[in-house]
Amino acid sequence: MLEQVDELLRTALSTLDKVTDLNELEDWRVRFVGRKSALTQILRSISSLPIDERRIVGARANQVKQTLEAKLAEKRMELEERLALTLQRSSIDITLPGKAVPLGRLHPTTRTLREICEIFVSMGFQVVEGPEVEWDYYNFEALNMPEEHPARDMFATLWVDFVNAEGRRPMLLRTHTSPVQIRVMEKSRPPIRIIAPGRVYRYEATDATHEWMFYQVEGLAVDKNITLSDLKGTLFEFVRRLFGEDRRCRFRCDYFPFVEPGVEMAIDCLICQGNGCRLCGNSGWIEILGAGMVHPEVLRRVNIDPEVYSGFAFGMGVERIPILRYGVDDIRLFYSNDLRFLEQF
C-alpha cells in the first residue's frame, strides 16, 4: 500500500504541472484529494491493516495528503495571479473615447443620378427604366439606324449570341438608354414626358475619359406643337438648377440619326468661368449633352403621326457631371472601389 501512495504522489505532481487554468485545477483536486479520490479511499481502508502497518501507512498517506493540498494552494494562487494580470492587461478603460465607426455614403454617381431625376420629375417628367440586354431592333433599327447604317459605327457594341426556336436573333448590351423611349412610345400615346436613367455598355478600351460601362440619362417629350424652343427652355432650366443660376449655355448643330435637327449643348467652364483653361481646351465651353427634335421616321415606327405630333429628346452621361463639378481627372476612379476616392464624397 505504501507503493500505491508513493505512485499516487508522483502521478498527482506530474499531472499538476500540466494544469493551465482554474477549471483544470478543480478537476485535479477532485481526482487526487477529493472525497472520492484514490488517496481518500486509501485513508479509509487503513483500519483494515495490521496495527504495525496501520501506523506506517497512515503517517505516509497523511503526509502525501498534506503535500498535495499545499501544492494545490500554491497552484491556485499562481493561476489566480496570472488571471488577474491577464484581465488587467485586457481591461477596457470606459473613460476613453470610442472608436469612430465609418458610415456609408451614396456613391457620387448615384447622388448625381438622383439629383438629375429629381430635377426632371419636378418639371413633369416620369422616370422609366428598361432592360440592359436589348434587342437590336430597339437599340438601332427603331431609332432610324437599320442594318449596315454607317451611324452604327458610332457605338462600339457588345453583342450577345441569342438563339431560340425561331432561330438566331441579334441581341446586345444596350449602348444607350434610348431603347426605353421606343418601348414607352409603343405602349403609350402622347402626351409623353419621360426620362430613362440606367447603365449602358460600350466595347472600347478604358482610359481617363472612357469606360466600358457608365450611366446615362435620356429624356423624351412628345406632344402637339412641341418645338426646338421647348427643348432649349427645358435644358436651360435643368442646367441652372444643377449648376447654378449664373450658368451660361450654348447650342450648336450636331448629328444623331434619331433626331432632326440635332444639337449639342455646352455650358461655360466651371473652372475658368468661360475664359479658357486646360479642362475646356481653352475654348471656355464644355459639352454636357446631345439633343434634338425626334426624327419623323422614329415617330412613324411607333405609330405616332409626325404630321400631328412632334417631340424632343436628349441624353447625357451621368459621370461627366461630377467630373466637372469636382475636378475628377479620371472616369475610372468612379468604379475602382478605392475608398480613398469615395470617402471624399
Rosetta silent file (secondary structure, phi, psi, omega in degrees, C-alpha in Angstrom):
SEQUENCE: MLEQVDELLRTALSTLDKVTDLNELEDWRVRFVGRKSALTQILRSISSLPIDERRIVGARANQVKQTLEAKLAEKRMELEERLALTLQRSSIDITLPGKAVPLGRLHPTTRTLREICEIFVSMGFQVVEGPEVEWDYYNFEALNMPEEHPARDMFATLWVDFVNAEGRRPMLLRTHTSPVQIRVMEKSRPPIRIIAPGRVYRYEATDATHEWMFYQVEGLAVDKNITLSDLKGTLFEFVRRLFGEDRRCRFRCDYFPFVEPGVEMAIDCLICQGNGCRLCGNSGWIEILGAGMVHPEVLRRVNIDPEVYSGFAFGMGVERIPILRYGVDDIRLFYSNDLRFLEQF
SCORE:     score description
SCORE:     0.000 S_00000001
   1 L     0.000  -30.562  176.767    0.000    0.000    0.000 S_00000001
   2 H   -62.569  -38.736  177.764    2.978    2.302    0.592 S_00000001
   3 H   -63.816  -37.283  177.626    3.944    1.814   -3.045 S_00000001
   4 H   -62.813  -42.437 -179.656    0.408    2.841   -4.096 S_00000001
   5 H   -64.078  -44.509 -179.417    0.660    6.020   -2.001 S_00000001
   6 H   -66.799  -40.761  177.663    4.049    6.963   -3.476 S_00000001
   7 H   -63.797  -37.902  177.016    2.886    6.221   -7.039 S_00000001
   8 H   -62.840  -39.090  178.966   -0.214    8.325   -6.406 S_00000001
   9 H   -64.231  -45.982 -179.565    2.017   11.229   -5.271 S_00000001
  10 H   -61.877  -43.982 -179.963    4.203   11.027   -8.391 S_00000001
  11 H   -63.775  -43.265 -178.585    1.165   10.907  -10.695 S_00000001
  12 H   -62.815  -45.830 -178.515   -0.545   13.816   -8.913 S_00000001
  13 H   -67.746  -37.779  178.127    2.526   16.080   -9.039 S_00000001
  14 H   -65.054  -41.524  179.185    3.185   15.230  -12.685 S_00000001
  15 H   -68.633  -36.341 -178.927   -0.417   15.999  -13.627 S_00000001
  16 H   -63.436  -33.486  179.709   -0.420   19.227  -11.615 S_00000001
  17 H   -63.720  -24.503 -177.143    2.469   20.616  -13.680 S_00000001
  18 L   -91.858   -4.505 -179.949    0.279   20.404  -16.808 S_00000001
  19 L   -71.518  132.316 -175.875   -2.672   22.309  -15.315 S_00000001
  20 L  -120.868  -11.096  177.600   -3.131   25.705  -17.068 S_00000001
  21 L  -148.578  172.596 -173.820   -6.390   27.163  -15.707 S_00000001
  22 H   -67.828  -30.628  177.865   -8.682   27.067  -12.688 S_00000001
  23 H   -65.669  -43.614  177.111  -11.157   24.667  -14.305 S_00000001
  24 H   -65.858  -35.378  179.220   -8.432   22.092  -14.864 S_00000001
  25 H   -64.468  -38.595  178.552   -7.193   22.677  -11.326 S_00000001
  26 H   -65.460  -39.609  175.934  -10.634   21.882   -9.923 S_00000001
  27 H   -62.624  -39.207  177.707  -10.706   18.653  -11.900 S_00000001
  28 H   -63.236  -43.212 -179.488   -7.268   17.807  -10.480 S_00000001
  29 H   -60.250  -46.144  179.900   -8.474   18.470   -6.900 S_00000001
  30 H   -61.725  -37.960 -175.492  -11.474   16.187   -7.293 S_00000001
  31 H   -72.872  -38.267 -170.234   -9.309   13.442   -8.760 S_00000001
  32 H  -108.662  -26.805 -179.529   -6.450   13.440   -6.242 S_00000001
  33 L  -131.117   11.646  179.696   -7.676   14.974   -2.945 S_00000001
  34 L   -77.420  177.232 -176.785  -11.470   14.912   -3.261 S_00000001
  35 L   -66.040  -24.864 -179.724  -13.855   12.844   -1.188 S_00000001
  36 L  -110.095   15.561 -179.122  -13.906   10.076   -3.782 S_00000001
  37 L   -72.281  163.998  178.695  -10.218   10.233   -4.718 S_00000001
  38 H   -62.943  -36.180  179.362   -7.870    7.245   -4.567 S_00000001
  39 H   -65.589  -41.844  178.168   -5.994    8.837   -1.635 S_00000001
  40 H   -63.426  -37.617  178.370   -9.187    9.220    0.383 S_00000001
  41 H   -64.803  -37.536  177.466  -10.023    5.557   -0.291 S_00000001
  42 H   -64.536  -44.181 -179.653   -6.576    4.531    0.995 S_00000001
  43 H   -62.397  -36.638 -179.667   -7.052    6.539    4.201 S_00000001
  44 H   -73.225  -24.580 -177.863  -10.439    4.911    4.789 S_00000001
  45 H   -91.495   -0.281 -178.865   -9.026    1.423    4.289 S_00000001
  46 H   -61.801  -33.367 -177.022   -6.147    1.812    6.806 S_00000001
  47 H   -62.556  -17.925 -179.708   -8.310    0.447    9.616 S_00000001
  48 H   -86.742   -7.411 -178.954   -8.287   -2.961    7.948 S_00000001
  49 L   -83.712  159.092  172.415   -4.489   -3.199    8.095 S_00000001
  50 L   -58.935  157.295 -173.284   -2.466   -4.798   10.945 S_00000001
  51 H   -59.388  -41.869 -177.260   -1.580   -2.356   13.739 S_00000001
  52 H   -65.189  -44.020  179.728    2.122   -2.095   12.794 S_00000001
  53 H   -71.589  -32.721 -178.049    1.356   -1.341    9.103 S_00000001
  54 H   -57.463  -43.663 -177.127   -1.554    0.913   10.039 S_00000001
  55 H   -66.637  -42.753 -176.828    0.761    3.384   11.760 S_00000001
  56 H   -70.117  -49.242 -178.158    3.299    3.493    8.897 S_00000001
  57 H   -65.891  -40.046 -179.933    0.809    3.678    6.031 S_00000001
  58 H   -62.601  -44.561  179.648   -1.385    6.202    7.858 S_00000001
  59 H   -61.570  -43.598 -179.198    1.526    8.525    8.543 S_00000001
  60 H   -67.373  -42.181 -179.186    2.688    8.341    4.934 S_00000001
  61 H   -63.975  -41.553  177.944   -0.808    8.828    3.484 S_00000001
  62 H   -65.910  -37.164  177.815   -1.455   11.893    5.656 S_00000001
  63 H   -63.007  -43.483  178.053    1.939   13.291    4.675 S_00000001
  64 H   -63.681  -42.665  179.690    1.074   12.858    0.988 S_00000001
  65 H   -60.650  -43.481  178.893   -2.341   14.457    1.502 S_00000001
  66 H   -63.845  -40.028  178.981   -0.751   17.495    3.187 S_00000001
  67 H   -62.249  -46.060 -179.333    1.803   17.765    0.373 S_00000001
  68 H   -65.688  -39.437  178.897   -0.896   17.646   -2.308 S_00000001
  69 H   -66.325  -36.703  177.001   -3.077   20.194   -0.525 S_00000001
  70 H   -65.952  -43.822  177.760   -0.096   22.538   -0.187 S_00000001
  71 H   -63.861  -36.358  176.970    0.730   22.125   -3.889 S_00000001
  72 H   -60.825  -45.673 -179.672   -2.949   22.737   -4.693 S_00000001
  73 H   -63.541  -41.929  179.593   -2.922   26.026   -2.777 S_00000001
  74 H   -63.224  -44.201 -178.496    0.305   27.154   -4.494 S_00000001
  75 H   -66.228  -38.926  179.100   -1.041   26.304   -7.940 S_00000001
  76 H   -62.816  -43.478  179.404   -4.331   28.070   -7.266 S_00000001
  77 H   -63.282  -41.282  179.831   -2.514   31.245   -6.179 S_00000001
  78 H   -63.025  -45.106 -179.140   -0.290   31.085   -9.246 S_00000001
  79 H   -68.489  -37.963  179.010   -3.227   30.706  -11.635 S_00000001
  80 H   -65.940  -39.090  177.734   -5.280   33.424   -9.941 S_00000001
  81 H   -65.704  -41.459  179.021   -2.367   35.889  -10.158 S_00000001
  82 H   -64.412  -41.261  178.315   -1.877   35.018  -13.829 S_00000001
  83 H   -64.254  -42.668  179.232   -5.606   35.506  -14.500 S_00000001
  84 H   -62.078  -40.460  179.008   -5.650   38.849  -12.690 S_00000001
  85 H   -65.407  -40.827  178.103   -2.670   40.046  -14.729 S_00000001
  86 H   -63.435  -43.557  179.013   -4.363   38.975  -17.982 S_00000001
  87 H   -64.691  -37.055  179.844   -7.590   40.754  -17.058 S_00000001
  88 H   -65.527  -40.810 -179.167   -5.673   43.878  -16.125 S_00000001
  89 H   -69.501  -33.417 -176.932   -3.883   43.952  -19.479 S_00000001
  90 L   -98.582    9.936 -178.098   -7.082   43.361  -21.456 S_00000001
  91 L   -69.485  154.898 -179.349   -9.325   45.630  -19.400 S_00000001
  92 L  -104.222  126.711  176.165  -11.332   48.374  -21.104 S_00000001
  93 L   -85.917  104.142 -174.911  -10.954   51.936  -19.957 S_00000001
  94 L   -71.696   -6.753  177.678  -14.525   53.194  -20.179 S_00000001
  95 L   -85.576  -12.931  179.583  -13.300   56.791  -19.860 S_00000001
  96 L   -75.650  148.025  177.340  -11.557   56.620  -23.249 S_00000001
  97 L   -67.767  146.557 -179.054  -13.453   57.938  -26.294 S_00000001
  98 L   -71.289  160.336  177.299  -14.964   55.243  -28.512 S_00000001
  99 L   -75.717  136.098 -179.155  -13.580   54.324  -31.901 S_00000001
 100 L   -67.896  131.613  177.569  -15.247   56.110  -34.772 S_00000001
 101 L   -96.766  116.594 -178.643  -17.445   53.827  -36.883 S_00000001
 102 L   -64.831  135.233 -179.768  -17.207   54.794  -40.580 S_00000001
 103 L  -102.048  142.065  178.027  -20.610   55.499  -42.119 S_00000001
 104 L   -75.053  151.405  177.339  -21.515   54.629  -45.668 S_00000001
 105 L  -131.145  161.009  176.118  -22.473   57.324  -48.142 S_00000001
 106 L   -66.031  140.993  175.824  -24.136   57.302  -51.537 S_00000001
 107 L   -60.913  142.987 -178.280  -21.760   56.788  -54.456 S_00000001
 108 H   -56.256  -33.684  176.891  -21.104   60.084  -56.296 S_00000001
 109 H   -67.216  -42.077  178.993  -22.688   58.629  -59.447 S_00000001
 110 H   -63.794  -43.695  178.909  -25.804   57.601  -57.512 S_00000001
 111 H   -59.883  -45.654 -179.130  -26.072   61.030  -55.890 S_00000001
 112 H   -65.818  -41.412  179.795  -25.786   62.772  -59.245 S_00000001
 113 H   -61.087  -43.612  179.463  -28.273   60.386  -60.877 S_00000001
 114 H   -66.884  -37.512  179.579  -30.852   61.027  -58.159 S_00000001
 115 H   -65.060  -42.704  178.134  -30.336   64.774  -58.378 S_00000001
 116 H   -61.300  -46.087 -178.773  -30.882   64.743  -62.150 S_00000001
 117 H   -62.783  -41.129 -179.786  -34.031   62.648  -61.789 S_00000001
 118 H   -61.753  -38.862 -179.837  -35.429   64.934  -59.074 S_00000001
 119 H   -64.159  -47.620 -177.358  -34.962   67.982  -61.299 S_00000001
 120 H   -72.317  -33.737  175.748  -36.792   66.473  -64.261 S_00000001
 121 H   -62.641  -39.412  178.012  -39.537   64.945  -62.114 S_00000001
 122 H   -66.560  -17.644  177.988  -40.220   68.417  -60.699 S_00000001
 123 L   -96.207    6.558  174.436  -40.590   69.578  -64.322 S_00000001
 124 L    99.996    8.665  178.711  -43.272   66.960  -65.057 S_00000001
 125 L   -89.994  153.335  178.191  -41.200   64.064  -66.401 S_00000001
 126 E  -109.248  137.663  179.162  -41.707   60.445  -65.364 S_00000001
 127 E   -84.861  126.474 -178.676  -38.788   58.112  -64.591 S_00000001
 128 L  -131.740  140.258  178.182  -38.869   54.894  -66.671 S_00000001
 129 L  -119.306  159.978 -179.983  -36.396   52.021  -66.781 S_00000001
 130 L  -144.578  177.676 -176.702  -35.806   49.263  -69.330 S_00000001
 131 L   -68.867  145.297  176.801  -33.721   46.116  -69.918 S_00000001
 132 L   -84.489  -27.279  171.702  -29.939   46.356  -70.151 S_00000001
 133 E   -95.593  114.988 -166.213  -29.791   43.361  -72.516 S_00000001
 134 E  -124.170  156.738  173.786  -31.689   44.654  -75.516 S_00000001
 135 E   -75.832  149.316  175.669  -32.856   43.603  -78.970 S_00000001
 136 H   -56.446  -35.867 -177.464  -31.103   45.064  -81.984 S_00000001
 137 H   -58.387  -49.500 -176.135  -34.477   46.430  -83.129 S_00000001
 138 H   -73.998  -32.596 -176.395  -34.949   48.705  -80.113 S_00000001
 139 H   -79.209  -29.906 -175.037  -31.311   49.749  -79.828 S_00000001
 140 L  -128.739  -60.393 -169.725  -30.772   50.552  -83.528 S_00000001
 141 H   -60.179  -48.130 -178.674  -33.489   49.848  -86.070 S_00000001
 142 H   -68.195  -14.510  179.321  -36.363   51.649  -84.338 S_00000001
 143 H  -101.577   29.129  173.697  -34.038   54.601  -83.796 S_00000001
 144 L    68.272   31.864  175.568  -33.553   55.120  -87.528 S_00000001
 145 L  -130.123   77.542  179.544  -30.385   53.017  -87.760 S_00000001
 146 L   -66.549  172.158 -179.885  -31.169   49.963  -89.908 S_00000001
 147 L   -57.044  139.944 -178.817  -28.619   47.223  -90.503 S_00000001
 148 L    73.559    5.844  177.007  -25.458   48.462  -92.273 S_00000001
 149 L   -68.777  131.749 -176.669  -26.279   52.065  -91.392 S_00000001
 150 H   -61.940  -23.285 -179.496  -22.941   53.917  -91.001 S_00000001
 151 H   -65.715  -18.954  178.233  -24.176   55.604  -87.812 S_00000001
 152 H   -63.957  -24.267  178.923  -23.888   52.257  -86.034 S_00000001
 153 H   -66.120  -15.345  177.911  -20.127   52.735  -86.093 S_00000001
 154 H   -70.360  -19.084 -175.195  -20.627   55.488  -83.515 S_00000001
 155 L  -115.611  112.848  175.815  -21.492   52.796  -80.976 S_00000001
 156 L   -78.162  102.734 -164.962  -18.867   50.181  -80.059 S_00000001
 157 L   -96.768  139.624  171.335  -21.347   47.381  -79.377 S_00000001
 158 E   -97.481  107.463 -175.669  -21.130   44.331  -77.121 S_00000001
 159 E   -88.438  150.181  178.518  -23.207   41.693  -78.925 S_00000001
 160 E  -117.056  129.181 -179.548  -24.973   38.738  -77.273 S_00000001
 161 E   -82.190  106.496 -176.363  -25.327   35.416  -79.100 S_00000001
 162 E  -119.910  126.547  178.305  -29.031   34.539  -78.725 S_00000001
 163 E  -133.705  130.071  174.107  -30.697   31.531  -80.355 S_00000001
 164 E  -132.547 -165.206 -176.700  -34.243   30.270  -79.787 S_00000001
 165 L   -61.687  -26.182 -178.942  -36.810   28.171  -81.663 S_00000001
 166 L   -83.363   -7.011 -178.519  -37.221   30.963  -84.220 S_00000001
 167 E   113.451 -164.233 -177.948  -33.521   30.986  -84.975 S_00000001
 168 E   -84.417  126.432  177.992  -30.733   33.422  -84.250 S_00000001
 169 E  -122.950  135.186 -176.912  -31.838   36.917  -83.235 S_00000001
 170 E   -71.580  124.030  173.980  -29.410   39.797  -82.671 S_00000001
 171 E  -127.158  163.457 -176.716  -29.168   40.943  -79.045 S_00000001
 172 E  -158.919  163.883  166.919  -26.716   43.268  -77.344 S_00000001
 173 E   -80.535  121.113 -169.675  -25.837   45.110  -74.170 S_00000001
 174 L   -53.851  139.226 -179.057  -27.591   48.410  -74.821 S_00000001
 175 L   -92.704  -10.551  175.060  -25.304   51.193  -75.983 S_00000001
 176 L  -159.040  172.581  179.841  -27.662   53.945  -74.772 S_00000001
 177 L   -96.533   10.596  176.745  -30.975   54.190  -72.915 S_00000001
 178 H   -59.918  -30.639  177.280  -32.859   55.423  -75.987 S_00000001
 179 H   -55.829  -28.045  177.928  -34.483   51.965  -76.468 S_00000001
 180 H   -62.985  -36.828  178.924  -36.579   52.759  -73.397 S_00000001
 181 H   -61.604  -42.720  179.307  -38.092   55.679  -75.309 S_00000001
 182 H   -63.402  -45.086 -179.203  -39.179   53.367  -78.126 S_00000001
 183 H   -60.623  -39.479  179.482  -40.721   50.879  -75.690 S_00000001
 184 H   -68.277  -44.665 -178.336  -42.691   53.663  -73.983 S_00000001
 185 H   -66.887  -28.160  176.428  -43.943   55.157  -77.255 S_00000001
 186 H   -64.683  -33.858 -172.652  -45.073   51.698  -78.435 S_00000001
 187 H  -104.486   -9.523 -175.285  -47.354   51.327  -75.419 S_00000001
 188 L  -125.424  157.196  174.776  -48.354   54.942  -74.724 S_00000001
 189 L  -111.268  149.708  178.066  -49.983   57.752  -76.627 S_00000001
 190 L   -58.580  153.039    5.579  -48.944   61.405  -76.410 S_00000001
 191 L   -77.562  142.032  179.574  -48.521   63.470  -74.363 S_00000001
 192 E  -126.770  130.540  173.231  -45.336   61.709  -73.208 S_00000001
 193 E  -141.385  104.916 -177.284  -42.682   63.116  -70.882 S_00000001
 194 E  -135.634  158.193  164.932  -40.146   60.617  -69.600 S_00000001
 195 E  -126.030  147.238 -175.994  -36.522   60.270  -68.584 S_00000001
 196 E  -125.713   95.710  176.147  -34.682   56.946  -68.806 S_00000001
 197 E   -88.609  154.264  176.101  -31.711   56.524  -66.436 S_00000001
 198 E   160.529  173.490  178.454  -29.554   53.418  -66.415 S_00000001
 199 E   -79.309  144.601  173.880  -26.311   51.627  -67.235 S_00000001
 200 E  -133.057  162.738 -170.370  -25.057   51.394  -70.789 S_00000001
 201 E  -134.190  139.752  177.267  -22.163   49.446  -72.290 S_00000001
 202 L  -134.565  138.146  178.766  -19.553   50.103  -74.974 S_00000001
 203 L   -87.393   87.911 -178.900  -16.911   47.747  -76.332 S_00000001
 204 L  -153.656  157.724  179.435  -13.906   50.014  -76.027 S_00000001
 205 L   -69.052  144.947  179.625  -10.624   50.318  -74.175 S_00000001
 206 L   -89.005  142.914  172.744  -10.727   52.176  -70.879 S_00000001
 207 E  -152.135 -164.170 -174.216   -8.694   55.290  -70.231 S_00000001
 208 L   -62.798  -23.432 -176.812   -9.041   58.529  -68.294 S_00000001
 209 L  -118.675    0.693 -178.216  -12.077   59.605  -70.334 S_00000001
 210 E  -132.730  139.171  173.479  -13.636   56.273  -71.413 S_00000001
 211 L  -131.636  152.020  179.430  -15.215   53.371  -69.548 S_00000001
 212 L   -78.871  -17.868  175.108  -16.818   50.220  -70.949 S_00000001
 213 E  -134.687  132.556  178.231  -19.770   50.677  -68.557 S_00000001
 214 E  -155.921  177.720 -176.970  -21.252   54.005  -67.456 S_00000001
 215 E  -106.244  144.772  174.162  -24.574   55.676  -66.682 S_00000001
 216 E  -130.445  154.052  168.038  -26.783   57.713  -68.970 S_00000001
 217 E  -127.325  121.636  177.318  -29.974   59.701  -68.553 S_00000001
 218 E  -119.276  146.804 -177.303  -32.041   60.255  -71.677 S_00000001
 219 E  -125.322  155.362 -179.276  -35.220   62.258  -71.939 S_00000001
 220 E  -147.305  136.085  172.094  -38.192   62.379  -74.289 S_00000001
 221 E  -135.569  127.457  179.767  -41.178   64.666  -74.694 S_00000001
 222 E  -132.980  127.577  178.513  -43.843   64.103  -77.377 S_00000001
 223 E  -168.419 -178.714  175.584  -46.963   66.181  -77.799 S_00000001
 224 L   -76.926  140.509  171.771  -48.647   68.554  -80.217 S_00000001
 225 L    65.422   26.092  173.707  -46.804   71.750  -81.154 S_00000001
 226 L   -80.172  133.210 -176.642  -43.522   70.925  -79.401 S_00000001
 227 L  -125.831  176.104  178.879  -40.700   72.965  -80.901 S_00000001
 228 H   -62.982  -29.305  178.676  -36.954   73.413  -80.517 S_00000001
 229 H   -65.747  -32.369  175.546  -37.600   76.330  -78.202 S_00000001
 230 H   -65.352  -40.392  176.826  -39.303   73.911  -75.766 S_00000001
 231 H   -61.912  -48.340 -178.486  -36.176   71.763  -75.826 S_00000001
 232 H   -62.999  -42.158  179.791  -33.912   74.743  -75.202 S_00000001
 233 H   -64.027  -40.738  179.313  -36.083   76.069  -72.391 S_00000001
 234 H   -63.422  -46.563 -177.427  -36.213   72.682  -70.668 S_00000001
 235 H   -72.492  -33.676  173.923  -32.460   72.172  -70.843 S_00000001
 236 H   -58.718  -46.789 -178.734  -31.692   75.767  -69.811 S_00000001
 237 H   -64.624  -39.907  178.401  -33.789   75.263  -66.692 S_00000001
 238 H   -60.903  -47.424 -178.182  -32.121   71.912  -65.975 S_00000001
 239 H   -62.934  -41.376 -178.880  -28.618   73.378  -66.219 S_00000001
 240 H   -66.009  -38.306  178.627  -29.458   76.326  -63.970 S_00000001
 241 H   -70.330  -33.332 -176.062  -30.906   74.050  -61.282 S_00000001
 242 H   -84.711  -41.510 -173.303  -27.963   71.651  -61.453 S_00000001
 243 H  -110.046   -8.906  179.571  -25.017   74.026  -61.881 S_00000001
 244 L   120.518  152.387 -175.085  -26.343   77.373  -60.640 S_00000001
 245 L   -64.436  -27.408 -175.180  -28.420   80.318  -61.811 S_00000001
 246 L   -88.404    7.815 -177.582  -25.455   82.152  -63.384 S_00000001
 247 L   -72.557  135.104  176.184  -24.544   79.288  -65.729 S_00000001
 248 L   -98.827  148.456 -177.261  -24.417   80.188  -69.441 S_00000001
 249 E  -126.517  154.604  178.475  -25.422   77.680  -72.160 S_00000001
 250 E  -141.002  136.226  175.845  -24.633   77.245  -75.818 S_00000001
 251 E  -111.987  136.390  174.090  -26.273   75.146  -78.532 S_00000001
 252 E  -135.939  154.420 -178.964  -24.501   74.035  -81.708 S_00000001
 253 E   -64.292  143.042  176.155  -25.555   71.759  -84.563 S_00000001
 254 E  -151.579  169.765 -177.224  -24.666   68.084  -84.261 S_00000001
 255 L  -116.588  127.141  168.217  -25.729   64.802  -85.872 S_00000001
 256 L  -138.390  131.464 -172.096  -27.672   61.963  -84.260 S_00000001
 257 L   -65.992  -17.228 -176.431  -29.618   59.621  -86.551 S_00000001
 258 L  -100.858    6.168  175.556  -32.736   59.575  -84.365 S_00000001
 259 E  -134.801  154.380  177.594  -33.230   63.380  -84.188 S_00000001
 260 E  -159.669  113.137   -0.846  -33.534   66.105  -86.782 S_00000001
 261 E   -76.952  161.000  176.663  -32.216   68.692  -86.279 S_00000001
 262 E  -107.417  147.273 -178.884  -29.603   67.527  -83.792 S_00000001
 263 E  -138.563  158.665  168.020  -27.745   69.790  -81.373 S_00000001
 264 E  -115.565  143.399 -179.212  -25.067   69.603  -78.707 S_00000001
 265 E  -112.544  131.910  178.404  -25.379   71.638  -75.529 S_00000001
 266 E  -126.553  154.924  174.997  -22.392   73.124  -73.736 S_00000001
 267 E  -119.492  156.714  176.877  -22.011   75.219  -70.596 S_00000001
 268 E   -65.761  142.561 -172.018  -19.369   77.778  -69.756 S_00000001
 269 L   -57.092  131.787 -178.836  -16.442   76.133  -67.982 S_00000001
 270 L   -72.160  -21.376 -177.355  -16.920   75.835  -64.215 S_00000001
 271 L   -85.060  -51.562 -175.166  -13.180   76.235  -63.617 S_00000001
 272 L  -100.920    0.992 -179.433  -12.271   79.264  -65.716 S_00000001
 273 L    57.195   34.576  175.582  -15.781   80.754  -65.996 S_00000001
 274 L    90.000    3.635 -178.095  -15.511   80.780  -69.792 S_00000001
 275 L   -86.421  -16.477 -179.593  -12.061   82.386  -70.021 S_00000001
 276 L   105.211  124.486  178.792  -10.290   79.261  -71.271 S_00000001
 277 L  -155.427 -177.351 -178.298   -8.289   76.626  -69.375 S_00000001
 278 L   -64.172  -37.866 -176.934   -6.877   73.100  -69.677 S_00000001
 279 L   -62.704  -42.124 -177.277  -10.186   71.469  -68.714 S_00000001
 280 L   -96.951    9.768  179.981  -12.175   73.113  -71.508 S_00000001
 281 L    66.281   29.049  179.452   -9.353   73.057  -74.056 S_00000001
 282 L    63.189   16.784  178.695   -9.085   76.862  -73.829 S_00000001
 283 L   -92.253  -21.941 -177.489  -12.472   77.166  -75.519 S_00000001
 284 L    86.525   -5.002 -177.094  -14.356   78.346  -72.433 S_00000001
 285 E  -128.891  148.304  177.511  -17.115   75.781  -73.073 S_00000001
 286 E  -130.005  122.848  178.884  -17.715   72.174  -72.012 S_00000001
 287 E   -71.522  135.644 -179.494  -20.182   69.912  -73.818 S_00000001
 288 E  -121.878  -19.020 -179.896  -22.553   68.114  -71.411 S_00000001
 289 E  -164.236  164.150  173.033  -25.246   66.503  -73.599 S_00000001
 290 E  -114.455  152.452 -175.320  -26.668   65.864  -77.043 S_00000001
 291 E  -158.960 -177.420  177.152  -30.254   66.568  -78.048 S_00000001
 292 E   160.707  177.895  176.997  -32.617   67.339  -80.914 S_00000001
 293 E   -86.145  134.119 -175.818  -36.118   67.045  -82.312 S_00000001
 294 E   -57.227  130.359 -177.658  -37.367   63.464  -82.628 S_00000001
 295 L   -64.034  136.526  179.502  -36.933   62.251  -86.210 S_00000001
 296 H   -54.855  -35.613  179.885  -40.284   61.758  -88.028 S_00000001
 297 H   -64.125  -34.213  177.688  -39.257   58.203  -89.020 S_00000001
 298 H   -65.538  -41.194  178.264  -38.848   57.286  -85.356 S_00000001
 299 H   -65.679  -39.607 -179.214  -42.394   58.507  -84.639 S_00000001
 300 H   -63.989  -36.260 -178.626  -43.802   56.583  -87.596 S_00000001
 301 H   -62.837  -26.773 -179.528  -42.244   53.318  -86.369 S_00000001
 302 L  -106.083   19.387  175.080  -44.259   53.560  -83.142 S_00000001
 303 L    61.516   39.103  171.369  -47.468   54.613  -84.948 S_00000001
 304 L  -112.432  124.004 -174.723  -47.365   58.258  -83.878 S_00000001
 305 L   -72.124  113.518  179.726  -48.287   60.611  -86.715 S_00000001
 306 L   -70.047  -11.917  175.581  -45.421   63.133  -87.214 S_00000001
 307 L   -78.195  -19.582 -179.155  -47.874   65.438  -89.015 S_00000001
 308 L  -105.686  -40.931 -174.598  -49.804   65.821  -85.745 S_00000001
 309 L  -115.268  152.658  172.899  -47.189   65.275  -83.043 S_00000001
 310 E  -139.640  170.141 -178.430  -43.609   66.351  -82.560 S_00000001
 311 E  -164.289  167.460  174.257  -41.122   65.844  -79.791 S_00000001
 312 E  -126.654  156.873  178.772  -37.637   66.419  -78.478 S_00000001
 313 E  -139.840  154.950  178.338  -35.067   64.045  -76.969 S_00000001
 314 E  -151.842  159.911  178.442  -31.794   64.492  -75.111 S_00000001
 315 E  -153.152  144.540 -178.531  -29.143   62.319  -73.499 S_00000001
 316 E  -144.559  151.919  171.804  -26.206   62.841  -71.142 S_00000001
 317 E   -85.194  126.916 -174.460  -23.502   60.829  -69.418 S_00000001
 318 L   -68.337  -40.961 -176.873  -24.013   60.972  -65.661 S_00000001
 319 L   -62.925  -24.850 -178.054  -20.331   60.618  -64.697 S_00000001
 320 H   -63.070  -30.224 -176.722  -19.481   63.685  -66.749 S_00000001
 321 H   -71.576  -51.304  175.381  -21.306   65.917  -64.277 S_00000001
 322 H   -64.489  -27.953  175.106  -19.360   65.019  -61.089 S_00000001
 323 H   -60.208  -43.279  178.927  -16.184   65.103  -63.192 S_00000001
 324 H   -71.929  -41.105 -176.742  -16.957   68.751  -63.990 S_00000001
 325 H   -64.858  -44.020 -170.250  -18.221   69.593  -60.506 S_00000001
 326 H  -109.088    1.950  177.585  -15.348   68.137  -58.525 S_00000001
 327 L    70.442   31.942  177.478  -12.472   68.267  -60.985 S_00000001
 328 L   -72.362  130.600 -174.332  -12.060   64.467  -61.236 S_00000001
 329 L  -102.421    6.046 -179.374   -9.427   63.750  -63.866 S_00000001
 330 L  -150.691  115.444 -177.004  -10.075   60.020  -64.459 S_00000001
 331 H   -64.649  -24.030 -179.172  -13.502   58.415  -65.003 S_00000001
 332 H   -65.335  -20.444  179.578  -12.117   55.024  -63.921 S_00000001
 333 H   -62.814  -28.639 -177.165  -11.933   56.285  -60.325 S_00000001
 334 H   -65.886  -26.396 -175.372  -15.734   56.065  -60.053 S_00000001
 335 H  -123.720   20.495  177.771  -15.690   52.265  -60.381 S_00000001
 336 L   -89.603   -7.728  179.684  -12.295   51.326  -58.917 S_00000001
 337 L    59.409   30.829  177.484  -13.803   50.905  -55.395 S_00000001
 338 L   -85.834  112.709 -176.689  -10.936   52.931  -53.919 S_00000001
 339 H   -63.518  -28.921  178.774  -12.144   54.156  -50.507 S_00000001
 340 H   -61.402  -33.815  176.911   -9.617   56.996  -50.558 S_00000001
 341 H   -79.217  -48.388 -174.438  -11.523   58.406  -53.530 S_00000001
 342 H   -66.221  -33.178 -178.381  -15.062   57.554  -52.409 S_00000001
 343 L   -65.964  -15.996  178.979  -14.613   58.929  -48.873 S_00000001
 344 L   -72.920  -11.640 -177.868  -14.143   62.407  -50.367 S_00000001
 345 L  -109.170    0.000    0.000  -17.845   62.414  -51.233 S_00000001
